[in-house]
Amino acid sequence: MPTHKDNIQNIPDDTNQKDLKEHKVKVISVEKVTHNVLKILTEKPKQFTFTPGQATEVTINKEGWRDAKRPFTFTCLPTDNYLEFTIKTYPLKLGVTNELQQLKKKDELILHEVFGAISYQGEGIFIAGGAGITPFISIFRSLRMNNEVGNNILLFANKTKADIIYERELTILLGKNFVNILSDEKVNGYLHGQITQDLIEAYDGKIKDKFYVCGPPPMMDAVDLMLEKLHVPLRSIIKESF
């Protein structure tokens, strides 16, 4: 998790007449956290707020890219004096995420309205696939800051060990309640295969009243069906697809 930077200051609210929710922010740093995932830090507009788990649409303030909005989740804390995005890139598509890899310090991004269906509503099982972990990162960091990690469990599905985002931090934060499932390779200490109904049931218990779910559509559909078969009420499921 990044440390606070004393030299990063909140910047004035840069409001575009065409969109009252639009803010231009300068890039502070760009670095890789896995082979295909970037961590981008930007300045934070004055009085800018979000709830852990929420996202915003982002565009790159460069010719040819200003209309290409993409949703990205905040992975920092609302109290941080910078904004952080953890973004999976797809270089072969030659799209927005590939262009993000070309960003340099002081380049500009344009942030739009804050949105998102995921917020922390009590202890539960977090089920994530790949970049679907991003709404949970800010939530877990917030829980750690408030000493409220409790008995929350994270079931995290990826193709390989190299794909696991923030593995070390999540291991320290959650300990044995951080469960990794790898579909494309077998590694000692990691489960192999897919998230299954039996796996969810094995970690379920009376204290786990909530299920937080985020991942690619096929995974979301499969988990929805599993939770239905486990007779989990809809009011107990907090989810977002991407």
Secondary structure in CASP SS format (residue, H / E / C, confidence):
PFRMAT SS
TARGET T0000
AUTHOR 0000-0000-0000
METHOD secondary structure of the structure
MODEL  1
M C 1.00
P C 1.00
T C 1.00
H C 1.00
K C 1.00
D C 1.00
N C 1.00
I C 1.00
Q C 1.00
N C 1.00
I E 1.00
P C 1.00
D C 1.00
D C 1.00
T C 1.00
N E 1.00
Q C 1.00
K C 1.00
D E 1.00
L C 1.00
K C 1.00
E C 1.00
H E 1.00
K E 1.00
V E 1.00
K E 1.00
V E 1.00
I E 1.00
S E 1.00
V E 1.00
E E 1.00
K E 1.00
V E 1.00
T E 1.00
H C 1.00
N C 1.00
V E 1.00
L E 1.00
K E 1.00
I E 1.00
L E 1.00
T E 1.00
E C 1.00
K C 1.00
P E 1.00
K C 1.00
Q C 1.00
F C 1.00
T C 1.00
F C 1.00
T C 1.00
P C 1.00
G C 1.00
Q C 1.00
A E 1.00
T E 1.00
E E 1.00
V E 1.00
T E 1.00
I E 1.00
N C 1.00
K C 1.00
E C 1.00
G C 1.00
W C 1.00
R C 1.00
D C 1.00
A C 1.00
K C 1.00
R E 1.00
P E 1.00
F E 1.00
T E 1.00
F E 1.00
T C 1.00
C C 1.00
L C 1.00
P C 1.00
T C 1.00
D C 1.00
N C 1.00
Y C 1.00
L E 1.00
E E 1.00
F E 1.00
T E 1.00
I E 1.00
K E 1.00
T C 1.00
Y C 1.00
P H 1.00
L H 1.00
K H 1.00
L C 1.00
G C 1.00
V H 1.00
T H 1.00
N H 1.00
E H 1.00
L H 1.00
Q C 1.00
Q C 1.00
L C 1.00
K C 1.00
K C 1.00
K C 1.00
D C 1.00
E E 1.00
L E 1.00
I E 1.00
L E 1.00
H E 1.00
E E 1.00
V E 1.00
F E 1.00
G C 1.00
A C 1.00
I C 1.00
S C 1.00
Y C 1.00
Q C 1.00
G C 1.00
E C 1.00
G E 1.00
I E 1.00
F E 1.00
I E 1.00
A E 1.00
G E 1.00
G H 1.00
A H 1.00
G H 1.00
I H 1.00
T H 1.00
P H 1.00
F H 1.00
I H 1.00
S H 1.00
I H 1.00
F H 1.00
R H 1.00
S H 1.00
L H 1.00
R H 1.00
M H 1.00
N C 1.00
N C 1.00
E C 1.00
V C 1.00
G C 1.00
N C 1.00
N C 1.00
I E 1.00
L E 1.00
L E 1.00
F E 1.00
A E 1.00
N E 1.00
K C 1.00
T C 1.00
K H 1.00
A H 1.00
D H 1.00
I C 1.00
I C 1.00
Y C 1.00
E H 1.00
R H 1.00
E H 1.00
L H 1.00
T H 1.00
I H 1.00
L H 1.00
L H 1.00
G H 1.00
K H 1.00
N H 1.00
F E 1.00
V E 1.00
N E 1.00
I E 1.00
L E 1.00
S C 1.00
D C 1.00
E C 1.00
K C 1.00
V C 1.00
N C 1.00
G C 1.00
Y C 1.00
L E 1.00
H E 1.00
G C 1.00
Q C 1.00
I C 1.00
T C 1.00
Q H 1.00
D H 1.00
L H 1.00
I H 1.00
E H 1.00
A H 1.00
Y H 1.00
D C 1.00
G C 1.00
K C 1.00
I C 1.00
K C 1.00
D C 1.00
K E 1.00
F E 1.00
Y E 1.00
V E 1.00
C E 1.00
G E 1.00
P C 1.00
P H 1.00
P H 1.00
M H 1.00
M H 1.00
D H 1.00
A H 1.00
V H 1.00
D H 1.00
L H 1.00
M H 1.00
L H 1.00
E H 1.00
K H 1.00
L C 1.00
H C 1.00
V C 1.00
P C 1.00
L H 1.00
R H 1.00
S H 1.00
I E 1.00
I E 1.00
K E 1.00
E E 1.00
S E 1.00
F C 1.00
END
